Each structure stands twice: as structure tokens, then as C-alpha cells.
Amino acid sequence: MARLDPHSYADSDQPRPRQLRLSLAVDFERRQLDGEAALVLAGPAAGPFDLDSRGLDVRSVLTSDGTPVPFELGPEEPVLGQRLRLLLPAGTREVRLRYRTSPEAPALQWLDPQQTAGGRHPFLFSQCQAIHARSLVPIPDTPRVRFSYEAEVVVPEALAAVMSAGPAGDRAGPRTGTRSFRFRMPQPIPPYLLALAVGQLESRDLGPRSRVWAEPQTVEAAAWEFADIEKVIARAEQLFGPYDWERYDMLVLPPSFPYGGMENPRMTFLTPTLLAGDRSLVDVVVHELAHSWTGNLVTNADMEHFWLNEGFTVWAERRLLEALHGEEEAVLAWAIGQNALEESMERFGNDSPLTCLRTRLQGVDPDEAFSSVPYEKGSRFVALLERAAGRVRFDGFMREYMARFRFTSITTEEFLRFLEERLPGVAEAVGVGPWLYEPGLPENAPVFRSARLDALVALASRFAGGEHPTAVQIRGWNPAETLVYLQNLPRELDPADCAWLDAALALTGRGNYEILVEWLTIAAGSDYEPAFPRTREVLVRVGRMKYLRPLYTALGRHPRTRALAREVLAEAAPRYHPLSRRVAASVIEKYTDTPAAP
Ligand SMILES: [Zn+2]
């Protein structure tokens, strides 16, 4: 008897589900899902079967022939939730659990109509990564377990449901005023890729296998922003092999979605902050699409190997950016990533075990461990392997890696064995030990440079000495270049410099949130009052954690902005996703007692 995953009660000696059948009614008034989950087992089984659960109200458990299955719910554990132990009668092939979710289920965010773009209907969306699927469905909630699924979801008739699955029809009923949507996911997925959203949704076709869903007020902008998706999928197939999920659809969520995107298979979830109006932020979509290979096809065995998902995906994303837009664009993306990596390293401290790629997370909430490290240190490690092996050999290796491990979940150590088998000597040549098992960024980290990047960084370094970019220079910058320039400016400027920057680069009115938030962060750190109304507006409207952390942190520098931060958080908190609320509160708690920066 052995636990498989530090974040799950699943036991290696116990039965495994191979299929999930869900039948759920969405109750917006009670903020609950109510229904049945049937787990079809890989073979006839008997005895204990441990599932993960959090806040679930389990009312009955039966086998497929109606025999009651005894069950007991263990005590609540802060990180894991509750163990739900079923005692299966001999020969059990399927268990059916009737249950209700809790209104506080961390996987589910229930939005009031005023939190949506349309303002007339409520909205529901799920976010199961890292370990929240257990608050949506009783399941062994570890990526080591994969299952296909079918679902029927009943929603109020004005609304539509989408899932990380193929649509299998919808019809009026079963009750008056309701509509039911069916889904089928034939490919086996880990539990964290279960996903559901319900709202007033419309869709637009983008290509032969892609469609975008959004609220009616947003759908046209979304269709325009992501119109080129088929080109990206086709290019990705050339690099990484066939796209194995049939369709690539996307859903643009209301602004409180805590992430940039979530790679739910067949239905990537996206923040509306990507709708910049100039297609300049599609790199997030490229990232989520790349997960169709790295992450969704070859999956980390548990959160201690999260870098296998994210490091490979960031590497694949930049490889795709290079193929689509050239090396200069990829170098800028690496530079923007370096900035994020340095912020995370600074937040944890260079010697923190959370800056190792292969982490130890027993007793640690994976949401607390989340940072840019698995993404940016991970992708640099993959790029280093690529350089050591040579690009042609490494491209071949990647295709073999994905063919060998497709639809499985693996550990760092399994990856290393495969690396040594296919590219003998490469691991030793790059020194995998410090990269995987030691904190900080190793000395031999690959450097990404270009003349354009060097010139921007040099120009930004001269800003403090009074040298401003010319109007001609500024006009020549694309959004990534503007962002790199801003990221390399001092974090605190005097009001005249702030006013000059804002006017010369038209920053406060930007629709590109990467640039806007970088600017507002400088403005907050500089106590530059004219930017405050826009800062407040962004913090109250947008729940993307990537933006909340730097903005609240910068507001902490001065007593006046610190007070503003507390005031804004009080107003915004009820609208935030629980994850976003936690990030914002943790930033504010940290600076409450520290004196003002001089
Ligand atoms: Zn990712």
C-alpha cells in the first residue's frame, strides 16, 4: 500500500477508474453542483477505494446493480481535503456517487451578473489545477490517474455550458426553464484537466477545427484577436507531431479569471486581458496550445514535477514564436521571461527549495509554491539541452519523447532515463544535478541576446541620466519592445519623468495589459498620482494574479499608495477568485508593518 502523490489519498494498490460519467445540475442560487458521478473501474475490484474530496456532501454510493457501498469521510486536512474511503463489495466494476459540491468549492467561481460583461446573467467557471478537481467531483485527484469522461450538465435555459470535451448535443429540459448539454471526452485526461463553464455564451468559428466562445459582448473582439489560430496549430504540428485532440476551441472568460490561460483540452480557458485589439498578446494562446503536447499529452506525475509541464511548454511556446515571427521576437520573449524569473527568485530567495525544478511538496499547498520558476528556469534547462544536443537532434528527441509518453504521466527521473537512453551524455554535459535538484539559476544558464534587445536595455539604462527615447524610436517599437524598455527602467521615477513617459508612450490608455500593468507598477512605485484612477480600475476589474502581485507590491512602497492598496483590496476582494484574493492579501499582509521606502 503506497500513496502515489503527496497531494492525493490515491493508493497504488487500489483500483483505478478508467472512465467518469458525470450528471450535474448547476444551481446558481445555492452555488452548488448537484448530481451523480459514476466511476467505471479498470477491472472488477473489492475492498478499500480511496478518493479525494473537499467540501463534498456525499449522499449515497451504489454499485451499478444498486448495491449500497459503505463509505466514510476522513477528517479535513488543510492541504489535501478529506479522504473519502469506499469499501467495495467483491466484483465491483462501477460505483455511482450522489453528491453536492460546497458553495465554497475552490474549483468553482460563481459570478453575479454584474461581474460579467453582459451584466444580465450569472456565470460559473472551474479551475481544477493544481488540486481542486476534488472539490468538483469525488475522484483520485492525481495526474497519475487518467480517465475519459462523459457528462450531462443541466443549466438555466438562457445559458450554455462548455467543458474540456467535445460537445455531444443539447436539448430543452429536463425541467421547464432548463437546458441540458452533453459532452464526450474520448482521450484519457488527468483530473486537473476537467473543466466546466456556464454563462451566456456565443461562439464564432475560426477555422476547420477551432471556435472561440465568449459572452456576446466580447465574442467579436475575441474572434478577431485569435483569427490566425489555424496557422499556429499547423506550425505546431510540424514541430511537435500531430495534434491529438481533434478540436482546439477557446473560451474567453470574465475578467476575474485568475490566470492568463488554462490549457483545458479541447477548450482552452483565457483571460479577456488578452484582447489587446492588436493581436499582440497571442503568445499566451501559443503557450496553451503548446500544452496540447507538453502537459496534456505528456503530463507531470504530480506537482513535484510541474516543471515537466511548464518548462517544456514555455520552451515549445518560444520555439513556435520563433518559427512564426523570427528569432528576434523569440529573444524578446526570453527577455520578458527572464524578468519574471528574477522576480520569483527574489520573492522566494535564491536558496529557497521552491526554486529547484524538482520540488518536495509534502505538506505544501501547490498554489503557495506557484511561481515563474518551473516555467522560466524549466524552459532554460530545456533550451540548454537543445543547445547541447544540437537543434536537429533535439527536435527528433522531442518527437520521440512525445510519441513514447503520450497519454501518460511521468516523473523527472523517468524523463532523465529517457534522455540518457536517446541522447547519451547530454545530461552530464549540461550538469543536470544543479538544474533539477538545487535552488537558484545555474551559471551555465543559456543567454538569449540580439542587437535589438541590447540596444533597448542600453537605452533604458540611460533614462535615469536624462536620455529619453526619440519619437522616431518609440514609433518603431512593437509591443514586446515597449514592454522590454519599460521593464528595464528604474522602479521609482520622479513625477516629471512619469509624466513624460505617460505622454510619449500613451501608457495609461493602453489596451495591452502587459504594457499597461508594467507602467502602472512603475507609477505606483513612484507615487505618481495621475495614474491612480486607472490602477484602481484595473485592480477592481481584473483578477489575473500575474497583474495583482506586482501592482499591490508596488503600491506598498509609499504610505499613501499603501493606504490606497488597502482601500482598493477591500472593494475588489469580493469580486476576486479565491486564488487571487489570497495573492493580494498575502502581498498586503507582508508590507503592513514595514516602514515606508525612503
Ligand atoms: Zn502553462
Boltz pocket constraint, residues with backbone or C-beta under 6 A from the ligand:
constraints:
  - pocket:
      binder: B
      contacts: [[A, 287], [A, 291], [A, 309], [A, 310], [A, 313]]
      max_distance: 6.0
